Amino acid sequence: MRILVVEDEIKLAMSLKRGLEEFGFQASVALDGTAARKTVDFGDINLIILDANLPDGNGFDLCREFHSRNAHIPIIMLTALGTIEDKLSGFDAGADDYLVKPFEFSELLARIQVSRKRSQQANTTTYKNQLTIADLSLDLREKTVSRAGQPISVTPREIALLEYFLRNQGTILSRNEIAENVWDIPFDTGTNLIDVYINSLRKKIDKDFSTKLIHTRKGIGYIMKENQG
C-alpha cells in the first residue's frame, strides 16, 4: 500500500514517512499542493494523508479536487484545525476520516487500517455496491445517487448520511447516533446541524417525489422507510 503524506512541516512529514515505512507501507511526501498533484497524477497512490493548511492553497479544496478526480482513494485529513465546523468542512470536501493534531501515531495507524479495509471491501465483487429503497439507489463505488432513474447531485457528507439511513432502513435513528456514526462527532444539543443536513438531503431525494422516504419521529429522531405509518 502506497501512502502520500501531504504536509508542509518537513520534520513531521519525514517522521510520518519513517513511521509508515516501519510498518510496511510505501510512503512518499509532498510539501505543498503542487507536488501532491504531480505525485497523484504519476504515482499509484492508495491513500492520502492531507494537512488542511498548505503553503500554496487550502487543504480542503485540494481534498475536494482529489475526491472529484478519484473517489476511490481514501483521504485522511491530519490537521491542527479541530472544531466541529472544521471537521464538517473536511468531510464535506470528501475526506474519509479526520484526525486532529497533536495525535498518537497508533491512532493514525488504526485510522489507516479502517480506511484500507473499507477501500478493499468497495473493490471486491462480494461487497454490495448498490444500496436501494423504493426507486432510490446509491452506488457506493461511483458515489452517485439516483431516484426513478434521475441522477441527484449530493455532497460527500450527504452520501455518507444517505448510506447510514439505507443501511438502517426501518430503524429510528436519534440525532446523537447520526452525529457519531456519520460525522464521528458528539451531538451538540445547542445546534440544529443534523436537522440542516437531513433537510438538505430530504429536499434532494424526497421533495419532487410522491413517495417520501425520510420521516421525522418527533422528539426521537428520523427513520427511512417507504411508508409514513
Backbone bond lengths (Angstrom), bond angles and torsions (degrees), N, CA, C in turn:
res aa  C-N    CA-C-N  psi(-1)  N-CA   C-N-CA  omega(-1)  CA-C   N-CA-C  phi
1 M - - - 1.470 - - 1.525 109.27 -
2 R 1.340 116.36 125.46 1.463 120.60 -179.78 1.526 109.87 -102.32
3 I 1.323 114.94 126.06 1.460 121.68 -176.90 1.525 109.61 -114.43
4 L 1.321 115.85 133.92 1.465 121.65 174.64 1.518 109.30 -102.59
5 V 1.326 116.36 122.84 1.465 122.21 176.18 1.527 108.17 -99.59
6 V 1.323 116.47 116.06 1.472 121.48 178.83 1.522 106.88 -105.36
7 E 1.314 116.32 100.90 1.469 122.42 -171.73 1.523 108.93 -154.07
8 D 1.348 116.47 126.76 1.463 119.34 -176.38 1.530 113.70 -86.70
9 E 1.335 118.28 -11.98 1.460 120.61 174.47 1.531 107.65 -82.23
10 I 1.323 116.16 104.96 1.461 121.16 -171.75 1.530 112.04 -57.80
11 K 1.325 116.84 -44.20 1.469 120.35 -177.93 1.518 110.84 -60.18
12 L 1.339 117.06 -46.01 1.462 121.16 179.50 1.523 110.54 -67.22
13 A 1.337 116.23 -42.45 1.468 120.38 -178.29 1.531 110.91 -59.81
14 M 1.330 116.84 -45.24 1.464 120.06 -178.43 1.528 111.36 -71.44
15 S 1.331 115.82 -32.58 1.463 119.54 176.97 1.527 110.21 -65.22
16 L 1.332 116.08 -42.46 1.461 120.05 177.45 1.525 110.84 -63.96
17 K 1.312 116.44 -42.10 1.462 120.76 179.20 1.529 111.08 -59.47
18 R 1.324 116.22 -47.62 1.466 119.99 179.95 1.527 111.17 -63.32
19 G 1.318 115.42 -43.72 1.455 119.37 -179.31 1.520 112.44 -62.63
20 L 1.310 116.50 -43.04 1.465 120.37 179.82 1.529 111.00 -65.34
21 E 1.321 115.68 -39.95 1.465 119.18 -179.44 1.522 111.50 -67.98
22 E 1.327 117.13 -30.85 1.457 120.50 176.89 1.524 111.40 -64.50
23 F 1.326 116.58 -26.41 1.461 121.39 179.53 1.528 112.03 -98.25
24 G 1.322 116.43 16.37 1.451 120.26 171.37 1.510 116.56 91.31
25 F 1.325 117.59 3.69 1.460 120.21 178.46 1.530 109.97 -87.17
26 Q 1.329 115.67 153.37 1.462 120.43 167.87 1.527 106.57 -92.12
27 A 1.306 117.41 125.66 1.462 120.61 -175.03 1.518 111.32 -128.38
28 S 1.322 114.90 140.31 1.460 121.15 174.01 1.522 107.94 -130.71
29 V 1.332 115.85 160.93 1.460 121.02 -174.72 1.520 110.49 -123.18
30 A 1.323 116.30 138.80 1.464 123.08 171.04 1.522 106.71 -125.77
31 L 1.325 117.06 128.63 1.461 120.69 -175.68 1.522 113.31 -89.98
32 D 1.324 116.76 -7.42 1.460 119.66 177.21 1.529 109.25 -154.96
33 G 1.329 115.84 176.46 1.448 120.65 -176.95 1.522 113.51 -65.27
34 T 1.319 116.76 -36.87 1.463 120.94 -179.69 1.520 111.36 -61.06
35 A 1.327 115.83 -47.79 1.467 120.36 178.45 1.527 111.25 -65.15
36 A 1.325 115.86 -35.79 1.470 119.98 179.61 1.526 110.87 -64.47
37 R 1.315 116.95 -43.07 1.475 120.65 179.17 1.523 110.72 -60.75
38 K 1.327 116.84 -43.99 1.464 120.92 -179.35 1.528 110.71 -62.79
39 T 1.334 116.29 -40.90 1.464 119.82 -179.48 1.516 111.15 -66.36
40 V 1.324 116.74 -42.19 1.462 120.63 178.94 1.527 110.67 -66.78
41 D 1.331 116.73 -37.13 1.465 120.94 -179.72 1.521 112.50 -65.64
42 F 1.335 115.71 -38.63 1.461 119.11 -171.87 1.524 113.94 -111.90
43 G 1.315 117.82 -3.55 1.458 120.00 -178.70 1.513 112.16 -115.36
44 D 1.323 115.06 156.98 1.464 121.41 177.94 1.522 108.14 -89.86
45 I 1.345 115.94 81.35 1.462 121.62 -175.35 1.527 110.12 -90.43
46 N 1.342 116.06 132.78 1.464 121.32 -179.14 1.523 113.20 -104.13
47 L 1.341 116.85 -19.85 1.470 120.47 179.72 1.525 108.32 -159.91
48 I 1.331 115.85 145.42 1.464 121.46 -179.11 1.522 110.00 -121.03
49 I 1.328 116.26 129.37 1.470 122.18 170.65 1.520 105.77 -104.00
50 L 1.318 117.15 119.67 1.467 121.11 -166.04 1.523 113.12 -128.07
51 D 1.330 115.74 126.38 1.464 121.32 174.72 1.535 109.06 -80.32
52 A 1.321 116.71 152.42 1.467 120.53 -179.71 1.521 112.01 -83.95
53 N 1.331 116.94 -29.68 1.464 121.37 -178.26 1.521 110.02 -105.70
54 L 1.327 116.19 110.96 1.457 121.56 -179.47 1.521 109.37 -122.28
55 P 1.325 118.20 151.63 1.471 120.45 -175.70 1.528 114.35 -65.17
56 D 1.331 117.01 -22.63 1.468 118.50 -177.53 1.529 113.31 -118.53
57 G 1.331 116.04 22.15 1.459 117.09 177.08 1.519 112.69 160.49
58 N 1.313 114.42 -177.22 1.454 122.77 -177.34 1.525 109.57 -93.31
59 G 1.334 116.21 127.88 1.452 120.13 -179.75 1.517 113.36 -63.59
60 F 1.323 117.14 -31.56 1.461 120.14 177.74 1.527 110.43 -64.58
61 D 1.330 116.26 -41.45 1.468 120.05 177.74 1.522 110.59 -64.58
62 L 1.327 116.19 -39.54 1.455 120.03 179.45 1.527 110.31 -66.69
63 C 1.312 116.58 -38.65 1.460 121.31 176.51 1.524 110.26 -60.12
64 R 1.323 115.44 -46.34 1.467 120.48 178.80 1.535 110.96 -60.12
65 E 1.316 116.28 -40.87 1.465 121.47 179.21 1.522 111.18 -64.00
66 F 1.337 116.66 -48.21 1.462 120.31 179.75 1.526 111.05 -62.79
67 H 1.323 116.02 -40.26 1.469 120.06 -178.71 1.527 110.71 -65.22
68 S 1.315 116.80 -39.96 1.467 120.22 -179.39 1.532 111.13 -69.46
69 R 1.332 116.32 -31.10 1.464 120.44 -179.79 1.520 112.24 -78.18
70 N 1.325 116.54 -36.47 1.460 120.66 -179.95 1.525 108.71 -155.83
71 A 1.318 115.26 96.62 1.467 120.54 -176.35 1.524 112.28 -72.56
72 H 1.344 117.75 -7.03 1.450 120.67 -176.73 1.526 113.00 -86.82
73 I 1.333 118.43 -13.04 1.465 120.83 178.98 1.533 108.92 -86.09
74 P 1.325 118.71 115.96 1.469 120.19 178.80 1.529 110.70 -64.62
75 I 1.330 115.82 141.49 1.460 121.86 178.63 1.524 108.95 -125.07
76 I 1.328 115.99 124.54 1.463 121.17 174.99 1.519 107.96 -109.46
77 M 1.325 117.01 116.70 1.456 120.71 175.30 1.521 108.46 -76.55
78 L 1.337 116.57 129.49 1.463 122.26 178.87 1.523 106.95 -127.30
79 T 1.323 117.13 104.31 1.458 120.64 -168.09 1.517 111.91 -151.84
80 A 1.327 115.38 161.10 1.462 120.96 176.13 1.520 111.89 -81.46
81 L 1.322 117.35 -11.01 1.465 121.48 -179.95 1.519 108.84 -77.09
82 G 1.334 116.55 108.48 1.450 119.09 -168.87 1.517 117.20 -119.80
83 T 1.332 118.80 10.87 1.456 118.81 178.88 1.525 109.97 -75.48
84 I 1.321 116.47 162.14 1.459 120.47 177.48 1.522 110.49 -59.53
85 E 1.338 116.26 -38.45 1.466 120.20 179.19 1.527 110.86 -62.82
86 D 1.353 116.64 -39.23 1.462 120.66 177.42 1.524 110.51 -63.12
87 K 1.322 115.95 -44.83 1.462 119.93 -179.39 1.526 110.89 -62.33
88 L 1.314 116.03 -42.74 1.463 119.50 179.60 1.523 110.88 -64.54
89 S 1.333 116.21 -36.38 1.470 120.01 176.87 1.524 110.04 -62.11
90 G 1.322 116.07 -40.79 1.452 120.18 178.27 1.517 112.20 -64.97
91 F 1.320 116.50 -46.18 1.461 120.12 179.80 1.529 111.18 -65.30
92 D 1.324 116.53 -39.81 1.462 119.98 178.73 1.524 111.77 -66.17
93 A 1.329 116.13 -26.38 1.466 120.38 178.10 1.524 111.84 -78.43
94 G 1.339 116.39 -9.90 1.457 119.99 177.65 1.514 115.35 112.72
95 A 1.345 117.27 5.83 1.464 119.65 179.56 1.528 110.30 -66.06
96 D 1.328 115.73 142.99 1.466 120.73 177.21 1.522 111.38 -87.62
97 D 1.333 116.09 -23.27 1.459 120.30 -179.83 1.524 108.21 -154.44
98 Y 1.334 115.99 165.41 1.459 120.85 -174.91 1.515 108.02 -146.27
99 L 1.320 116.43 119.29 1.466 122.28 -178.45 1.523 109.11 -123.69
100 V 1.328 116.13 131.51 1.464 121.64 -174.33 1.530 110.67 -97.52
101 K 1.335 115.89 135.51 1.465 121.80 172.98 1.531 109.45 -78.01
102 P 1.321 119.08 146.98 1.469 127.36 -7.58 1.524 110.56 -70.84
103 F 1.316 117.32 154.78 1.452 122.23 -174.27 1.522 109.78 -141.34
104 E 1.316 115.60 162.59 1.457 121.64 174.01 1.522 108.06 -93.02
105 F 1.332 116.38 134.08 1.454 119.82 -178.78 1.528 111.28 -60.24
106 S 1.319 116.69 -33.08 1.466 120.93 179.40 1.531 110.53 -62.94
107 E 1.332 116.31 -35.11 1.462 118.81 178.33 1.523 110.77 -69.83
108 L 1.335 116.14 -39.69 1.465 119.16 176.78 1.522 110.07 -60.71
109 L 1.330 118.13 -43.00 1.451 121.56 177.99 1.526 111.27 -59.76
110 A 1.328 116.08 -40.94 1.469 120.11 179.15 1.522 110.45 -64.13
111 R 1.343 116.68 -42.01 1.469 120.20 178.83 1.533 110.39 -64.16
112 I 1.331 116.74 -38.53 1.463 120.68 178.76 1.529 110.39 -62.85
113 Q 1.326 116.45 -43.69 1.460 119.96 -179.34 1.524 111.58 -63.99
114 V 1.330 117.45 -39.52 1.464 120.88 177.80 1.524 110.26 -63.82
115 S 1.339 116.58 -46.38 1.467 120.37 179.57 1.525 110.43 -64.53
116 R 1.317 116.76 -38.08 1.464 121.86 179.11 1.524 110.58 -63.09
117 K 1.327 116.24 -45.50 1.459 120.70 -179.56 1.520 110.76 -64.38
118 R 1.328 115.81 -42.41 1.466 120.44 179.93 1.528 110.71 -62.86
119 S 1.328 115.97 -41.27 1.458 120.86 179.85 1.520 111.14 -66.46
120 Q 1.334 117.14 -40.50 1.462 121.07 178.83 1.513 110.96 -65.18
121 Q 1.320 117.03 -39.74 1.458 120.72 178.57 1.523 110.71 -62.56
122 A 1.329 115.94 -41.43 1.457 120.73 -177.83 1.521 112.17 -67.07
123 N 1.336 117.00 -18.11 1.462 120.24 -177.76 1.527 113.48 -106.77
124 T 1.341 117.03 9.62 1.455 120.18 176.05 1.508 110.01 -102.57
125 T 1.321 116.25 149.59 1.466 120.57 -177.70 1.517 111.77 -70.83
126 T 1.352 116.82 -19.95 1.459 119.03 -178.18 1.519 111.92 -82.05
127 Y 1.301 116.97 -14.58 1.462 120.80 -178.86 1.523 109.43 -81.57
128 K 1.308 116.45 134.30 1.454 120.87 -177.51 1.522 109.66 -76.69
129 N 1.329 116.11 106.96 1.458 120.47 -177.07 1.519 112.65 -83.78
130 Q 1.321 117.50 -18.42 1.458 121.07 -177.93 1.525 109.88 -112.17
131 L 1.330 115.78 126.82 1.459 121.40 172.23 1.529 107.17 -114.69
132 T 1.325 116.83 133.09 1.464 119.80 -175.37 1.518 112.17 -137.04
133 I 1.316 114.21 157.20 1.457 123.36 167.54 1.521 105.64 -154.07
134 A 1.324 115.65 131.91 1.471 120.12 -175.70 1.532 108.81 52.04
135 D 1.351 117.08 -125.07 1.465 120.44 179.91 1.530 112.29 -103.43
136 L 1.348 115.88 17.12 1.465 121.26 177.85 1.520 109.55 -97.13
137 S 1.334 116.89 136.30 1.459 121.14 -179.32 1.527 110.45 -135.29
138 L 1.333 115.81 135.51 1.457 122.86 174.53 1.517 108.39 -117.42
139 D 1.324 116.89 119.30 1.458 122.61 176.11 1.526 108.13 -93.80
140 L 1.326 116.46 107.93 1.458 121.21 -174.98 1.519 112.41 -70.85
141 R 1.307 117.05 -28.81 1.465 120.12 -178.68 1.522 111.18 -75.75
142 E 1.326 115.89 -44.95 1.463 119.97 -178.81 1.517 113.28 -90.04
143 K 1.341 116.76 -8.36 1.467 122.38 -179.45 1.532 110.88 58.63
144 T 1.331 115.92 47.67 1.465 121.02 -179.60 1.522 109.94 -125.83
145 V 1.328 115.09 153.14 1.455 122.41 -179.34 1.522 108.77 -128.37
146 S 1.322 115.90 140.11 1.459 119.85 175.53 1.517 109.24 -144.59
147 R 1.325 115.42 153.66 1.460 120.48 174.67 1.515 108.55 -138.71
148 A 1.314 115.42 129.10 1.458 122.17 -176.41 1.530 110.67 53.31
149 G 1.337 114.91 34.99 1.449 119.96 178.81 1.509 114.80 82.54
150 Q 1.338 117.19 -4.01 1.458 120.81 -179.19 1.535 110.30 -94.70
151 P 1.344 118.13 124.89 1.471 120.11 177.27 1.517 110.86 -66.49
152 I 1.327 116.01 141.67 1.463 122.11 -179.50 1.519 108.60 -122.98
153 S 1.320 117.00 128.09 1.454 121.73 -179.54 1.529 109.81 -81.90
154 V 1.326 116.68 121.66 1.464 121.84 -179.66 1.521 109.85 -134.01
155 T 1.315 116.04 155.57 1.459 121.94 177.67 1.531 109.00 -83.09
156 P 1.333 118.05 161.92 1.470 120.22 177.78 1.525 113.12 -55.08
157 R 1.329 117.56 -38.80 1.455 118.58 -178.44 1.528 111.04 -73.90
158 E 1.317 117.68 -30.78 1.465 120.07 175.34 1.523 110.25 -67.83
159 I 1.329 116.98 -33.31 1.463 120.20 175.88 1.526 109.84 -65.08
160 A 1.329 116.80 -43.51 1.467 120.83 178.68 1.532 110.35 -62.95
161 L 1.322 116.64 -40.86 1.460 121.46 178.32 1.518 110.60 -64.54
162 L 1.326 116.72 -44.61 1.463 121.02 179.61 1.528 110.62 -64.46
163 E 1.332 116.80 -40.70 1.467 119.85 178.55 1.526 110.41 -60.33
164 Y 1.324 116.60 -42.02 1.466 120.00 179.87 1.526 111.11 -63.11
165 F 1.324 116.21 -41.60 1.464 120.06 176.51 1.527 110.76 -62.52
166 L 1.336 116.41 -46.50 1.462 120.65 -176.59 1.524 112.23 -65.14
167 R 1.310 117.10 -33.70 1.467 120.32 179.04 1.527 111.75 -78.30
168 N 1.321 116.32 -10.36 1.474 120.44 -179.95 1.522 110.95 -126.94
169 Q 1.330 116.46 39.31 1.465 121.34 -179.61 1.527 110.60 -57.69
170 G 1.332 115.13 136.40 1.457 120.28 177.88 1.510 114.50 81.44
171 T 1.343 117.23 1.00 1.466 121.83 -179.83 1.521 110.28 -110.62
172 I 1.323 116.59 131.31 1.459 119.86 176.73 1.525 108.70 -73.61
173 L 1.324 115.68 125.58 1.461 121.68 -177.69 1.524 109.83 -111.02
174 S 1.310 116.76 124.62 1.465 120.52 179.10 1.526 109.84 -75.92
175 R 1.313 116.21 161.83 1.460 120.49 177.41 1.525 110.78 -61.88
176 N 1.323 116.06 -35.29 1.457 119.86 178.93 1.526 111.37 -65.27
177 E 1.326 117.17 -43.22 1.467 120.90 178.15 1.521 110.86 -61.62
178 I 1.329 116.39 -42.25 1.459 120.76 -179.80 1.523 110.46 -64.44
179 A 1.335 116.69 -45.75 1.468 120.72 -178.99 1.524 111.20 -60.28
180 E 1.320 117.41 -43.59 1.458 121.08 -175.80 1.525 112.63 -75.61
181 N 1.336 117.23 -36.05 1.459 120.00 -174.80 1.521 114.19 -89.59
182 V 1.324 117.43 -25.69 1.466 120.13 -179.17 1.527 110.77 -97.24
183 W 1.345 115.93 -40.91 1.472 119.40 -176.39 1.519 113.55 -108.12
184 D 1.328 117.10 -10.85 1.460 121.25 -176.68 1.521 111.23 57.22
185 I 1.342 115.34 41.61 1.459 121.28 177.80 1.527 108.72 -132.71
186 P 1.347 117.70 153.61 1.463 119.37 175.73 1.516 109.99 -71.53
187 F 1.322 116.16 145.99 1.458 120.20 179.96 1.518 110.78 -76.89
188 D 1.313 116.35 126.72 1.462 122.73 179.16 1.522 108.05 -98.89
189 T 1.337 116.57 110.91 1.462 120.75 -177.47 1.524 112.11 -66.96
190 G 1.325 116.89 -11.79 1.466 119.71 -178.89 1.522 113.24 -86.44
191 T 1.334 117.84 -1.80 1.460 120.15 -179.56 1.523 110.30 -124.36
192 N 1.332 115.79 161.45 1.465 121.16 176.65 1.528 110.20 -109.45
193 L 1.338 115.33 29.14 1.459 121.49 -174.75 1.526 111.97 -55.91
194 I 1.327 117.30 -48.75 1.463 121.07 -177.82 1.520 110.03 -61.57
195 D 1.326 116.79 -43.59 1.463 120.59 -179.34 1.525 111.53 -63.19
196 V 1.336 116.55 -36.91 1.462 120.53 179.72 1.529 110.30 -62.99
197 Y 1.322 116.81 -46.15 1.463 120.43 -179.81 1.525 111.51 -66.12
198 I 1.332 116.22 -41.59 1.463 119.13 -179.65 1.521 110.72 -66.44
199 N 1.324 117.10 -40.31 1.464 119.81 177.79 1.520 111.41 -63.85
200 S 1.332 116.53 -36.95 1.461 120.39 177.82 1.524 110.46 -64.24
201 L 1.342 116.55 -45.69 1.460 120.75 178.40 1.525 110.78 -64.60
202 R 1.302 115.70 -40.25 1.471 121.16 -179.28 1.528 111.40 -60.53
203 K 1.328 116.18 -41.97 1.463 119.92 179.05 1.520 111.56 -61.66
204 K 1.320 115.60 -33.99 1.466 119.71 -176.83 1.527 112.85 -78.75
205 I 1.347 117.21 -39.98 1.463 118.25 -173.80 1.527 114.03 -102.50
206 D 1.340 118.01 -12.75 1.465 120.63 -175.73 1.524 115.31 -118.41
207 K 1.323 116.94 -34.55 1.463 121.04 -168.68 1.522 113.80 -53.47
208 D 1.318 118.18 -44.60 1.462 121.91 -174.44 1.523 113.37 -95.34
209 F 1.335 116.93 16.36 1.463 120.02 -177.95 1.527 110.04 -128.19
210 S 1.312 116.22 143.11 1.469 120.34 -175.59 1.526 111.99 -69.37
211 T 1.328 117.30 -37.69 1.465 121.05 178.55 1.525 109.82 -87.27
212 K 1.327 116.07 115.10 1.464 120.79 -179.66 1.525 109.71 -88.28
213 L 1.322 115.44 143.30 1.456 119.96 -174.50 1.531 113.79 -112.43
214 I 1.312 118.09 -31.02 1.468 121.06 178.72 1.524 108.98 -102.13
215 H 1.315 116.72 122.66 1.462 121.61 -176.69 1.529 110.58 -123.32
216 T 1.317 115.75 145.03 1.463 122.06 179.97 1.522 110.04 -91.92
217 R 1.305 116.28 135.00 1.467 121.88 170.57 1.521 105.86 -110.51
218 K 1.307 115.27 99.62 1.459 121.86 -171.06 1.527 111.84 -52.17
219 G 1.330 114.84 128.37 1.451 121.33 178.11 1.515 114.09 78.60
220 I 1.340 117.65 -3.19 1.468 120.20 -177.76 1.530 111.39 -120.08
221 G 1.348 116.02 -54.76 1.460 119.07 -178.29 1.513 111.77 162.51
222 Y 1.337 116.12 -137.24 1.462 121.83 -175.78 1.518 110.04 -134.76
223 I 1.332 115.16 156.15 1.451 120.89 177.95 1.526 109.30 -141.10
224 M 1.332 116.96 142.42 1.469 120.96 175.49 1.527 107.89 -106.46
225 K 1.333 115.23 120.35 1.446 122.54 176.37 1.513 109.27 -161.28
226 E 1.326 117.27 162.50 1.450 120.50 -176.40 1.512 113.56 -72.61
227 N 1.319 116.53 -32.78 1.457 119.95 -176.61 1.510 111.43 -117.21
228 Q 1.321 115.93 151.21 1.461 122.13 -176.73 1.524 111.49 -69.28
229 G 1.318 117.23 -30.77 1.463 121.05 -171.49 1.514 115.53 -59.94
